[in-house]
C-alpha cells in the first residue's frame, strides 16, 4: 500500500537559517568532541604495545576502551541525525516526517531540531 501524499509545506528561509546555524554548530562540536574522545581511547596509546603491564592495568585499559567505544557510537548516531536534518533543510524537506510525509510538530522540532520523524511514527517505530 502506497503512502498517502501530503502537500509539502516548506518553512521560510528566515525560520530555517537559525536552525541551520544551530545544527551546523552542533555538528562541528560533535565532530570535535569525537576526535578528542578517540585520542583519549587507551587503545590509541602506542606506548601500551611496549608495556608489559599488570592484569589490572590491562583491565582498566579494556574498560576505558569500552566506555570510549560506547560514547563514540552514541556520537556517531547524533552526527548522522544532524547531517540528515541539514540535508533535509538543503532540499526543502525539513520539518516533514520522512516516514508519513506529515508536518512534524513544531514543539518537537524545538526540542529536537535534528529529528526527521513525527511523534506518531516514532511511537510506531518503538513498538
WONOR-V437952 format. One record per residue. PHI is phi in degrees with one decimal (NA if undefined). D_CENTER is the distance of its C-alpha to the mean C-alpha in whole Angstrom. Layout:
phi->{PHI & PHI}
d_center->{D_CENTER & D_CENTER}
//
This chain:
phi->{NA & -75.4 & -70.2 & -69.7 & -80.4 & -117.3 & -63.9 & -86.2 & -109.4 & -91.1 & -73.2 & -69.2 & -56.0 & -66.7 & -83.4 & -76.2 & -55.5 & -65.0 & -66.3 & -60.9 & -62.4 & -61.7 & -65.2 & -63.8 & -64.7 & -64.0 & -62.5 & -59.4 & -64.2 & -62.9 & -66.1 & -65.8 & -64.9 & -64.3 & -62.2 & -64.1 & -63.8 & -60.9 & -64.7 & -84.2 & -65.8 & -57.1 & -73.0 & -82.3 & -74.9 & -66.6 & -66.9 & -66.5 & -69.2 & -90.2 & -91.8 & -98.7 & -74.0 & -67.2 & -61.2 & -67.9 & -68.5 & -64.4 & -64.7 & -65.0 & -63.3 & -63.7 & -62.7 & -60.2 & -64.0 & -64.0 & -63.9 & -60.6 & -62.1 & -66.0 & -66.4 & -62.0 & -63.3 & -64.7 & -64.2 & -58.7 & -63.5 & -64.7 & -60.6 & -61.1 & -62.9 & -66.4 & -61.9 & -62.3 & -63.8 & -63.7 & -69.9 & -67.6 & -63.9 & -57.8 & -95.4 & 74.6 & -115.5 & -65.7 & 89.1 & -108.5 & -62.1 & -74.7 & -92.4 & -108.1 & 86.2 & -85.0 & -68.3 & -81.0 & -54.6 & -64.4 & -62.2 & -64.3 & -66.4 & -67.3 & -79.5 & -130.8 & -63.8 & -88.9 & -68.5 & -123.8 & -133.2 & -79.2 & -61.4 & -61.4 & -68.4 & -63.9 & -63.0 & -63.0 & -67.1 & -73.5 & -74.1}
d_center->{31 & 29 & 26 & 28 & 28 & 27 & 28 & 25 & 25 & 23 & 22 & 24 & 23 & 24 & 22 & 19 & 20 & 18 & 15 & 15 & 16 & 13 & 10 & 12 & 13 & 9 & 8 & 12 & 11 & 8 & 10 & 14 & 13 & 12 & 15 & 17 & 16 & 17 & 20 & 21 & 21 & 24 & 24 & 24 & 27 & 30 & 32 & 32 & 33 & 36 & 36 & 38 & 37 & 38 & 36 & 34 & 33 & 31 & 30 & 28 & 27 & 26 & 24 & 22 & 21 & 20 & 18 & 16 & 15 & 14 & 12 & 11 & 10 & 7 & 6 & 6 & 4 & 1 & 4 & 5 & 4 & 5 & 8 & 9 & 9 & 11 & 13 & 14 & 16 & 17 & 19 & 20 & 18 & 16 & 16 & 18 & 17 & 16 & 18 & 21 & 21 & 22 & 21 & 18 & 20 & 19 & 19 & 16 & 14 & 16 & 14 & 11 & 11 & 8 & 9 & 11 & 14 & 16 & 18 & 20 & 18 & 16 & 19 & 20 & 17 & 18 & 21}
//
